[in-house]
Amino acid sequence: MRKVVQIVSGGAALAALAMPALAQNSATATASGTTTIIQPITISKTADLGFGTIVKPTTGASTISVSATGNTRTVTGGNATFANGNGVSSASFTVRGEGAQHFSIQVPASFNMTAGTNTLVVTTNNPSGATGLLSGSIGSTGSLVLGVGGSFPLATNTASGAYSGSFQVTVAYN
């Protein structure tokens, strides 16, 4: 009987060796999903770019400028003068959105102001590609006031008239 047990035990051992080993052929890992939801970004105009009333130069050429901040107007070159300080302002925009978020600003490099068939080319002084940061913190509304100024050349032969034109400012979250 002892021999039978040895043969059966030996057979069972041989059978175990002949069976393929059950190796691990799969694995599992867990990932999390995250997101941050923020409110839309908006922009609204609060003031137009105004150069006021200007007396064109009698000699030479002048450049008329309005700063991007405040209502500062300057004349360089020539002898153009300002008739009064009325109507002088930088363009002003209020940007609102999620607090503490960065955003990009797109302002055209120039735009045209026309009076009939006459055109003045205004160069803006807030170049595209600038960025801003909304006040506050995430979870609250943030804001930033953005100013745009500009300048244009004024010659003795520039036609008199009431010039006007428009430009668009675009903001987007980064």
Buried (B, 14 or more C-beta within 10 A) or exposed (E): EEEEEEEEEEEEEEEEEEEEEEEEEEEEEEEEEEEEEBBEBEBEEEBEBBBBBBBBBEEEBBBBBBBBBEBEBEBEEBBBEBEEEEEBBBBBBEBBBBBBBEBBBEBBEEBBBEBEEEBBEBBBBBEEEEEBEBBBEBEEEBEBEBBBBBBBBBEBEBEEEEBEBEBEBEBEEE
